Amino acid sequence: AGQSTDTPVELLDIFPTLCDLAGIDTPDFVQGTSLMPLLKNPSVTPNRVAHSQYYRKHDGAEYMGYAMRTSTHRFVEWREFGTGKVTARELYDHRENHSETVNLIDDAPEKLVQSLTARLLKTHPRRALQMVPAVHSNPNRGRQPAPLVVSNKTDTEIRVYAINPRGHRSRRPHVVKPGATTKINARIGGVFVVESRDGTIHEIHSPSFPSRTISIKRK
């Protein structure tokens, strides 16, 4: 018969779990944790939490909600988007109120609130946020044409994705086989992401003028 567990897990945990099941190393950049211990023994109760964020706009002001779900509680901080200042908090006890209709933040033991707050701040410190992409792509038609030349010096296939001004990657990447070189029509201001299929290579490049060849090598 199947078994179940009440231990909180996250979508981030799926990839490292699949790596574990396949018997391959998990890439260093992966943030999740393998669920193999739970799959082997669902009765194990590790001290895990699951995080989530929710953007909200109210009366012209922007807020970001940071929630942390433990095996027993959900704790939430609402913060001003531009300052990180806490404007409201929520606390729900899932042992008594699974539907989260009673906010206990004003009645809960101070020690519990302090403990949950400290744990949330470890991974989600209070700070100002800006809705600006980390990568700025602006390859408009008025900019100087400059091809992006990519040379694959690795033993694995790599893919080159163009990033549009909204921060989205193209659906059809340029595929570069091991030992091959490809020339991509581009313009100054454009941004491209270079990745390997096995996840070990992830680089960001932009075209330059005069054009130069970008050699992709394993580090």
Backbone as CSV, one residue per row, in Angstrom:
resi,resn,N_x,N_y,N_z,CA_x,CA_y,CA_z,C_x,C_y,C_z
1,ALA,0.841,-1.190,0.000,0.000,0.000,0.000,0.875,1.238,0.000
2,GLY,0.340,2.323,-0.578,1.075,3.579,-0.621,1.185,4.215,0.750
3,GLN,2.152,5.088,0.913,2.355,5.790,2.167,2.366,7.290,1.920
4,SER,2.109,8.058,2.961,2.092,9.511,2.836,2.841,10.129,4.009
5,THR,3.176,11.407,3.851,3.865,12.145,4.903,3.344,13.572,4.936
6,ASP,3.369,14.182,6.103,2.935,15.568,6.256,4.110,16.541,6.214
7,THR,5.285,16.053,5.917,6.468,16.909,5.876,6.381,17.892,4.711
8,PRO,6.585,19.197,4.936,6.526,20.182,3.844,7.646,19.956,2.826
9,VAL,7.305,20.047,1.554,8.300,19.950,0.484,8.027,21.065,-0.516
10,GLU,8.991,21.302,-1.416,8.861,22.368,-2.402,9.109,21.823,-3.805
11,LEU,8.650,22.571,-4.818,8.913,22.186,-6.199,10.414,22.142,-6.473
12,LEU,11.178,22.994,-5.777,12.630,23.007,-5.943,13.265,21.665,-5.581
13,ASP,12.546,20.870,-4.799,13.095,19.592,-4.348,12.972,18.484,-5.400
14,ILE,12.146,18.702,-6.417,11.890,17.636,-7.390,13.139,17.292,-8.196
15,PHE,13.833,18.322,-8.699,14.999,18.048,-9.553,16.101,17.297,-8.808
16,PRO,16.534,17.757,-7.616,17.572,16.982,-6.908,17.109,15.578,-6.535
17,THR,15.805,15.411,-6.328,15.280,14.075,-6.036,15.427,13.164,-7.253
18,LEU,15.113,13.698,-8.440,15.259,12.916,-9.670,16.729,12.565,-9.916
19,CYS,17.621,13.514,-9.624,19.058,13.227,-9.765,19.463,12.081,-8.846
20,ASP,18.948,12.123,-7.624,19.254,11.074,-6.651,18.739,9.718,-7.129
21,LEU,17.520,9.711,-7.652,16.923,8.467,-8.132,17.688,7.904,-9.325
22,ALA,18.214,8.811,-10.162,18.947,8.381,-11.353,20.399,8.036,-11.044
23,GLY,20.839,8.338,-9.821,22.206,8.030,-9.441,23.239,8.962,-10.029
24,ILE,22.844,10.218,-10.316,23.789,11.197,-10.866,23.963,12.352,-9.888
25,ASP,25.072,13.077,-10.037,25.350,14.200,-9.150,24.379,15.348,-9.408
26,THR,23.967,16.016,-8.351,23.112,17.193,-8.474,23.986,18.415,-8.735
27,PRO,23.702,19.220,-9.778,24.512,20.419,-10.060,24.576,21.350,-8.855
28,ASP,25.683,22.063,-8.722,25.891,22.938,-7.569,24.877,24.073,-7.492
29,PHE,24.359,24.528,-8.668,23.475,25.691,-8.651,22.045,25.348,-8.212
30,VAL,21.728,24.077,-8.060,20.379,23.669,-7.653,20.153,24.002,-6.183
31,GLN,18.993,24.601,-5.867,18.712,25.056,-4.509,17.911,24.060,-3.677
32,GLY,17.204,23.158,-4.306,16.353,22.232,-3.566,17.136,21.142,-2.854
33,THR,16.402,20.316,-2.108,16.982,19.205,-1.350,16.304,17.902,-1.758
34,SER,17.080,16.873,-1.945,16.528,15.580,-2.350,15.534,15.048,-1.315
35,LEU,14.462,14.461,-1.820,13.433,13.869,-0.963,13.639,12.366,-0.774
36,MET,14.786,11.868,-1.179,15.044,10.435,-1.066,14.865,9.896,0.356
37,PRO,15.332,10.605,1.392,15.118,10.093,2.750,13.643,9.890,3.071
38,LEU,12.784,10.798,2.573,11.344,10.657,2.810,10.754,9.510,2.002
39,LEU,11.251,9.332,0.776,10.740,8.241,-0.056,11.092,6.885,0.552
40,LYS,12.264,6.807,1.145,12.685,5.548,1.767,11.969,5.297,3.086
41,ASN,11.685,6.381,3.805,11.043,6.240,5.113,10.134,7.440,5.377
42,PRO,8.855,7.384,4.934,7.927,8.502,5.115,7.678,8.879,6.571
43,SER,8.025,8.004,7.493,7.801,8.309,8.905,8.858,9.255,9.463
44,VAL,9.949,9.453,8.706,10.984,10.395,9.134,10.403,11.804,9.112
45,THR,10.680,12.597,10.124,10.128,13.958,10.194,11.255,14.978,10.298
46,PRO,11.963,15.230,9.198,13.034,16.230,9.225,12.463,17.629,9.438
47,ASN,13.283,18.500,9.957,12.843,19.861,10.264,12.862,20.703,8.994
48,ARG,11.911,20.445,8.093,11.856,21.122,6.802,10.780,22.192,6.799
49,VAL,10.947,23.186,5.905,9.922,24.207,5.698,9.759,24.422,4.198
50,ALA,8.630,25.006,3.814,8.374,25.358,2.418,8.078,26.852,2.351
51,HIS,8.694,27.539,1.385,8.521,28.983,1.253,7.679,29.328,0.031
52,SER,7.002,30.462,0.091,6.268,30.981,-1.057,6.232,32.499,-0.969
53,GLN,6.048,33.145,-2.121,5.944,34.600,-2.184,4.694,34.980,-2.962
54,TYR,4.102,36.124,-2.591,2.897,36.576,-3.285,2.924,38.095,-3.379
55,TYR,2.824,38.592,-4.600,2.811,40.042,-4.844,1.392,40.575,-4.712
56,ARG,1.260,41.726,-4.083,-0.069,42.329,-3.909,0.030,43.841,-4.064
57,LYS,-0.983,44.420,-4.709,-1.080,45.869,-4.849,-2.360,46.326,-4.173
58,HIS,-2.251,47.306,-3.254,-3.417,47.757,-2.486,-3.338,49.264,-2.283
59,ASP,-4.400,49.967,-2.671,-4.464,51.432,-2.537,-3.246,52.111,-3.160
60,GLY,-2.816,51.604,-4.302,-1.704,52.205,-5.024,-0.328,51.826,-4.522
61,ALA,-0.252,51.072,-3.426,1.040,50.658,-2.867,1.311,49.194,-3.209
62,GLU,2.593,48.845,-3.337,2.991,47.481,-3.680,3.556,46.762,-2.459
63,TYR,3.186,45.500,-2.333,3.648,44.693,-1.205,4.082,43.316,-1.705
64,MET,4.989,42.701,-0.955,5.370,41.323,-1.223,5.164,40.512,0.048
65,GLY,4.424,39.425,-0.083,4.196,38.551,1.050,5.173,37.394,1.041
66,TYR,5.808,37.142,2.181,6.749,36.032,2.321,6.160,35.040,3.318
67,ALA,5.852,33.843,2.852,5.223,32.840,3.709,6.166,31.666,3.936
68,MET,6.098,31.122,5.144,6.895,29.946,5.492,5.987,28.921,6.157
69,ARG,5.932,27.734,5.569,5.074,26.663,6.079,5.940,25.622,6.767
70,THR,5.702,25.417,8.055,6.364,24.340,8.786,5.402,23.160,8.844
71,SER,5.752,22.129,9.558,4.858,20.975,9.675,3.615,21.308,10.491
72,THR,3.650,22.422,11.236,2.509,22.767,12.100,1.919,24.143,11.837
73,HIS,2.712,25.087,11.333,2.245,26.466,11.204,2.555,27.056,9.823
74,ARG,1.826,28.125,9.515,2.209,28.994,8.395,2.396,30.399,8.952
75,PHE,3.575,30.958,8.673,3.912,32.302,9.136,4.121,33.200,7.922
76,VAL,3.534,34.398,7.937,3.589,35.300,6.779,4.002,36.699,7.218
77,GLU,4.912,37.297,6.465,5.242,38.714,6.618,4.877,39.445,5.337
78,TRP,4.116,40.542,5.469,3.833,41.419,4.337,4.760,42.621,4.442
79,ARG,5.514,42.885,3.378,6.503,43.956,3.397,6.269,44.949,2.270
80,GLU,6.559,46.224,2.565,6.509,47.243,1.522,7.534,46.898,0.447
81,PHE,7.103,46.990,-0.793,7.954,46.572,-1.898,9.232,47.400,-1.978
82,GLY,9.097,48.714,-1.839,10.240,49.592,-2.051,11.159,49.769,-0.865
83,THR,10.748,49.305,0.336,11.565,49.510,1.534,11.884,48.229,2.293
84,GLY,11.049,47.220,2.172,11.224,45.996,2.943,10.622,46.076,4.330
85,LYS,9.968,47.199,4.641,9.357,47.378,5.961,8.160,46.444,6.128
86,VAL,8.065,45.788,7.286,6.955,44.881,7.567,5.712,45.695,7.919
87,THR,4.628,45.446,7.193,3.381,46.178,7.428,2.299,45.308,8.060
88,ALA,2.422,43.998,7.947,1.434,43.088,8.550,2.042,41.697,8.663
89,ARG,1.505,40.919,9.619,1.971,39.545,9.803,0.771,38.624,10.014
90,GLU,0.954,37.369,9.649,-0.093,36.367,9.833,0.531,35.094,10.406
91,LEU,-0.244,34.400,11.220,0.205,33.128,11.785,-0.988,32.195,11.929
92,TYR,-0.862,31.003,11.361,-1.950,30.028,11.404,-1.419,28.699,11.927
93,ASP,-2.205,28.061,12.781,-1.863,26.755,13.341,-2.639,25.691,12.577
94,HIS,-1.952,24.931,11.741,-2.625,23.940,10.900,-3.098,22.718,11.675
95,ARG,-2.689,22.589,12.889,-3.192,21.484,13.703,-4.619,21.750,14.158
96,GLU,-4.978,23.028,14.264,-6.308,23.407,14.736,-7.140,24.110,13.673
97,ASN,-6.482,24.714,12.691,-7.194,25.567,11.734,-6.560,25.422,10.347
98,HIS,-6.837,24.281,9.728,-6.213,23.970,8.444,-6.624,24.946,7.341
99,SER,-7.806,25.545,7.441,-8.294,26.459,6.405,-7.759,27.878,6.572
100,GLU,-6.979,28.129,7.609,-6.345,29.428,7.848,-7.360,30.567,7.931
101,THR,-8.336,30.411,8.786,-9.356,31.450,8.978,-9.129,32.269,10.244
102,VAL,-8.232,31.821,11.116,-7.982,32.518,12.381,-6.508,32.912,12.458
103,ASN,-6.254,34.217,12.393,-4.890,34.733,12.479,-4.480,34.838,13.948
104,LEU,-3.469,34.085,14.340,-3.051,34.009,15.738,-1.889,34.939,16.077
105,ILE,-1.499,35.820,15.173,-0.277,36.587,15.367,-0.292,37.411,16.649
106,ASP,-1.457,37.890,17.087,-1.524,38.726,18.294,-1.659,37.908,19.576
107,ASP,-1.956,36.625,19.449,-2.200,35.795,20.635,-1.170,34.689,20.834
108,ALA,-0.344,34.443,19.838,0.623,33.344,19.924,1.752,33.686,20.892
109,PRO,2.382,32.683,21.491,3.529,32.919,22.371,4.633,33.684,21.643
110,GLU,5.198,34.673,22.288,6.221,35.504,21.658,7.433,34.682,21.230
111,LYS,7.741,33.650,22.002,8.883,32.797,21.674,8.678,32.090,20.337
112,LEU,7.443,31.641,20.070,7.133,30.979,18.805,7.276,31.954,17.645
113,VAL,6.729,33.166,17.805,6.800,34.171,16.742,8.253,34.553,16.458
114,GLN,9.035,34.720,17.496,10.441,35.070,17.316,11.204,33.960,16.599
115,SER,10.904,32.721,16.939,11.574,31.589,16.305,11.243,31.507,14.822
116,LEU,9.969,31.675,14.483,9.548,31.627,13.083,10.122,32.806,12.304
117,THR,10.136,33.982,12.928,10.687,35.169,12.271,12.164,34.978,11.955
118,ALA,12.914,34.477,12.919,14.351,34.269,12.719,14.610,33.280,11.589
119,ARG,13.801,32.241,11.518,14.015,31.235,10.473,13.670,31.794,9.093
120,LEU,12.612,32.603,9.011,12.250,33.214,7.734,13.338,34.174,7.264
121,LEU,13.885,34.964,8.181,14.885,35.964,7.813,16.198,35.346,7.346
122,LYS,16.453,34.095,7.707,17.676,33.438,7.254,17.715,33.316,5.737
123,THR,16.574,33.058,5.141,16.512,32.865,3.691,15.877,34.035,2.958
124,HIS,15.084,34.853,3.667,14.387,35.974,3.032,14.551,37.234,3.883
125,PRO,15.734,37.846,3.855,15.970,39.059,4.646,15.103,40.220,4.169
126,ARG,14.827,41.132,5.064,14.020,42.306,4.724,14.868,43.302,3.942
127,ARG,14.431,43.601,2.733,15.163,44.545,1.893,14.242,45.093,0.817
128,ALA,14.648,46.218,0.247,13.865,46.836,-0.817,13.953,45.993,-2.085
129,LEU,12.873,45.985,-2.862,12.829,45.235,-4.112,12.590,46.178,-5.278
130,GLN,13.067,45.781,-6.445,12.823,46.523,-7.670,12.421,45.537,-8.753
131,MET,11.348,45.873,-9.481,10.898,45.000,-10.565,11.675,45.326,-11.838
132,VAL,12.970,45.080,-11.793,13.845,45.333,-12.930,14.587,44.041,-13.249
133,PRO,14.552,43.582,-14.491,15.250,42.345,-14.823,16.737,42.436,-14.512
134,ALA,17.308,41.331,-14.068,18.743,41.310,-13.795,19.541,41.413,-15.086
135,VAL,18.927,40.996,-16.189,19.568,41.070,-17.496,18.775,42.031,-18.364
136,HIS,19.424,43.072,-18.871,18.744,44.074,-19.686,19.067,43.831,-21.157
137,SER,18.050,43.490,-21.927,18.230,43.240,-23.346,17.505,44.320,-24.142
138,ASN,18.231,44.974,-25.058,17.617,46.035,-25.847,18.198,46.042,-27.257
139,PRO,17.924,44.989,-28.026,18.469,44.896,-29.378,17.545,45.529,-30.423
140,ASN,17.162,46.813,-30.238,16.197,47.411,-31.168,16.828,47.612,-32.548
141,ARG,15.965,47.860,-33.527,16.407,47.898,-34.924,17.388,49.032,-35.212
142,GLY,17.414,50.052,-34.371,18.320,51.167,-34.617,19.742,50.913,-34.163
143,ARG,19.981,49.801,-33.524,21.320,49.513,-32.999,22.205,48.808,-34.036
144,GLN,23.489,48.938,-33.825,24.486,48.385,-34.743,24.390,46.862,-34.836
145,PRO,24.245,46.315,-36.049,24.283,44.857,-36.193,25.649,44.318,-35.756
146,ALA,25.633,43.247,-35.003,26.880,42.639,-34.525,26.624,41.164,-34.272
147,PRO,27.096,40.300,-35.144,26.837,38.864,-34.966,27.486,38.322,-33.698
148,LEU,26.823,37.348,-33.103,27.371,36.643,-31.946,27.924,35.314,-32.443
149,VAL,29.224,35.124,-32.297,29.877,33.900,-32.760,30.203,33.043,-31.544
150,VAL,29.651,31.843,-31.514,29.822,30.952,-30.368,30.543,29.685,-30.813
151,SER,31.648,29.385,-30.136,32.429,28.185,-30.431,32.328,27.224,-29.250
152,ASN,31.855,26.024,-29.520,31.656,25.026,-28.470,32.918,24.186,-28.296
153,LYS,33.666,24.473,-27.224,34.910,23.751,-26.952,34.701,22.615,-25.943
154,THR,33.446,22.256,-25.710,33.153,21.213,-24.731,32.823,19.897,-25.430
155,ASP,32.531,18.887,-24.634,32.171,17.578,-25.170,30.669,17.335,-25.122
156,THR,29.902,18.412,-24.910,28.453,18.271,-24.819,27.759,19.327,-25.671
157,GLU,26.546,19.053,-26.050,25.762,19.990,-26.851,25.388,21.210,-26.017
158,ILE,25.484,22.407,-26.593,25.054,23.616,-25.896,23.957,24.304,-26.695
159,ARG,23.164,25.085,-25.997,22.063,25.810,-26.613,22.172,27.289,-26.284
160,VAL,21.915,28.121,-27.283,22.022,29.569,-27.126,20.632,30.177,-27.290
161,TYR,20.161,30.831,-26.229,18.829,31.439,-26.228,18.941,32.960,-26.276
162,ALA,18.206,33.591,-27.180,18.118,35.052,-27.184,17.142,35.482,-26.087
163,ILE,17.477,36.555,-25.370,16.618,37.097,-24.325,15.969,38.371,-24.847
164,ASN,14.635,38.463,-24.759,13.957,39.662,-25.245,13.927,40.739,-24.158
165,PRO,13.503,41.981,-24.490,13.508,43.070,-23.505,12.663,42.799,-22.267
166,ARG,11.716,41.872,-22.330,10.899,41.529,-21.171,11.573,40.489,-20.271
167,GLY,12.733,40.030,-20.691,13.462,39.056,-19.890,13.133,37.615,-20.213
168,HIS,12.335,37.384,-21.279,11.952,36.025,-21.646,12.930,35.451,-22.674
169,ARG,13.224,34.185,-22.565,14.109,33.541,-23.528,13.331,33.061,-24.746
170,SER,14.010,32.975,-25.875,13.375,32.505,-27.105,12.994,31.040,-26.972
171,ARG,11.959,30.644,-27.706,11.503,29.255,-27.646,12.373,28.329,-28.482
172,ARG,13.020,28.888,-29.492,13.842,28.062,-30.374,15.310,28.455,-30.215
173,PRO,16.068,27.690,-29.465,17.477,28.027,-29.263,18.330,27.648,-30.468
174,HIS,19.495,28.247,-30.548,20.507,27.835,-31.517,21.294,26.692,-30.878
175,VAL,21.329,25.551,-31.523,22.008,24.375,-30.986,23.410,24.293,-31.580
176,VAL,24.409,24.176,-30.700,25.804,24.092,-31.148,26.376,22.754,-30.680
177,LYS,26.740,21.915,-31.623,27.282,20.594,-31.311,28.712,20.709,-30.766
178,PRO,29.199,19.685,-30.072,30.580,19.700,-29.573,31.576,19.929,-30.704
179,GLY,32.489,20.885,-30.518,33.503,21.177,-31.519,33.049,22.092,-32.636
180,ALA,31.776,22.457,-32.666,31.243,23.289,-33.743,31.239,24.768,-33.350
181,THR,31.111,25.617,-34.374,31.010,27.068,-34.184,29.803,27.569,-34.959
182,THR,29.035,28.458,-34.363,27.861,28.998,-35.043,27.872,30.517,-34.974
183,LYS,27.309,31.140,-35.990,27.231,32.598,-36.082,25.766,33.006,-36.023
184,ILE,25.423,33.842,-35.060,24.035,34.235,-34.826,23.866,35.713,-35.154
185,ASN,22.905,36.041,-36.004,22.626,37.440,-36.317,22.103,38.146,-35.071
186,ALA,22.713,39.245,-34.706,22.331,39.949,-33.479,22.630,41.434,-33.635
187,ARG,22.317,42.194,-32.584,22.599,43.632,-32.556,23.194,44.008,-31.205
188,ILE,23.937,45.100,-31.192,24.477,45.613,-29.940,23.317,45.869,-28.971
189,GLY,23.464,45.435,-27.742,22.391,45.585,-26.756,21.644,44.298,-26.501
190,GLY,21.835,43.311,-27.381,21.163,42.031,-27.192,21.834,41.203,-26.108
191,VAL,21.084,40.272,-25.563,21.598,39.392,-24.514,21.252,37.952,-24.871
192,PHE,22.199,37.049,-24.653,22.000,35.637,-24.954,22.432,34.791,-23.761
193,VAL,21.678,33.721,-23.520,22.023,32.764,-22.477,22.555,31.500,-23.145
194,VAL,23.698,31.029,-22.676,24.317,29.816,-23.210,24.254,28.738,-22.136
195,GLU,23.656,27.597,-22.479,23.489,26.519,-21.503,23.816,25.173,-22.131
196,SER,24.274,24.260,-21.302,24.477,22.884,-21.748,23.273,22.049,-21.341
197,ARG,23.039,20.970,-22.039,21.885,20.122,-21.750,21.999,19.447,-20.393
198,ASP,23.241,19.211,-19.943,23.406,18.530,-18.659,23.395,19.495,-17.476
199,GLY,23.217,20.795,-17.748,23.092,21.769,-16.670,24.391,22.242,-16.061
200,THR,25.533,21.814,-16.603,26.815,22.195,-16.005,27.343,23.525,-16.532
201,ILE,26.756,24.032,-17.603,27.202,25.302,-18.184,26.032,26.274,-18.238
202,HIS,26.238,27.455,-17.713,25.224,28.512,-17.768,25.959,29.849,-17.821
203,GLU,25.968,30.484,-18.984,26.684,31.744,-19.165,25.795,32.753,-19.879
204,ILE,26.074,34.032,-19.647,25.346,35.119,-20.292,26.333,35.928,-21.127
205,HIS,25.988,36.173,-22.396,26.877,36.901,-23.299,26.092,37.909,-24.130
206,SER,26.795,38.941,-24.586,26.219,39.955,-25.466,27.150,40.162,-26.653
207,PRO,26.598,40.501,-27.815,27.445,40.753,-28.982,28.257,42.031,-28.808
208,SER,29.385,42.112,-29.482,30.240,43.295,-29.413,30.649,43.698,-30.824
209,PHE,31.173,44.902,-30.940,31.665,45.373,-32.239,33.045,45.988,-32.038
210,PRO,34.042,45.520,-32.757,34.011,44.428,-33.735,33.631,43.090,-33.094
211,SER,33.113,42.216,-33.915,32.656,40.924,-33.423,33.826,40.074,-32.942
212,ARG,33.583,39.281,-31.920,34.598,38.371,-31.408,33.966,36.998,-31.191
213,THR,34.785,35.983,-31.179,34.297,34.626,-30.962,34.268,34.316,-29.473
214,ILE,33.137,33.821,-29.007,32.980,33.435,-27.606,33.215,31.931,-27.504
215,SER,34.263,31.554,-26.813,34.591,30.138,-26.650,33.970,29.616,-25.364
216,ILE,33.168,28.586,-25.490,32.525,27.972,-24.333,33.338,26.753,-23.922
217,LYS,33.878,26.813,-22.699,34.712,25.724,-22.192,34.224,25.298,-20.816
218,ARG,34.526,24.091,-20.461,34.224,23.630,-19.106,35.243,24.232,-18.144
219,LYS,34.756,24.651,-16.994,35.640,25.291,-16.020,36.097,24.289,-14.971
